[in-house]
Amino acid sequence: MARPASLETLMHALARLPGIGRVTSERLAYHLMAVPEAEALELAAAIREARSRVRVCSICANLDSCDPCGICGDPERDRGLLLVVEGPREVAAFESTGYRGLYHVLQGRIAPLEGVGEEDLTIASLRDRLRKEEIREVVLATDPDLEGEATAHRLAEILQKEGLRLTRIARGIPAGATIAQVQHTILSDALEGRRDLG
Ligand SMILES: [Zn+2]
C-alpha cells in the first residue's frame, strides 16, 4: 500500500523511539493524521519547547531548565552525600523519597553488548567532583539488574582509592523492576538500607 512519503518519514521517526515497534509507529502516525491538526501540532510544539528549554547540568548531568540545576544550586542540600544514578529519571524517582543530598548522573551504564563503555559515562567528571567537593559518602544507585550491578562493581573499583565512604543501595527492589518504576517507599527503604562496600 502506497503511503505519502511524509507519513512514512513520520512513522520511521516514531519507530526510533524506545519501546515503539513498526506496528505502533504506524498506529501513532495515522492517529496523528486523524486528530485535529492543532492537537497533533501541540505534540510537535511540546517536543520543540522541551528540547529548547531543558539543559544538562554541567555539574551533575541532571536535566533542568537552568544550569547548574536546581539541586546543585540549592544551598539547603546535604553537599557531603552524593547519589550516583544512571539517568535523570532516577533523579526524579529519588527526589520523591525526600532524599536531600546531591546527585551524579552517569548518562547510562556500562553495556558492552550495546557498545557502551565506562568512557561513555560521566565517570571522569564524577572523579573531578570528588576532588573538588567536600563529599564524604558516595551511594551507588544504579539499577539492580546485571548491567547495573556490573556498573556499580566497576565504579566501586575506580572510587575505592578516593578515601570516602562508598555504599550500594540495598536489594529489595523487585526482580525485573527498575529504580525509575518502583514506588518511593521501596526506594526509601533501599536507600535507608544501603550497605558499605569494600
Ligand atoms: Zn546539577
Boltz pocket constraint, residues with backbone or C-beta under 6 A from the ligand:
constraints:
  - pocket:
      binder: B
      contacts: [[A, 57], [A, 58], [A, 59], [A, 60], [A, 61], [A, 62], [A, 68], [A, 69], [A, 70], [A, 71], [A, 72], [A, 73], [A, 103]]
      max_distance: 6.0
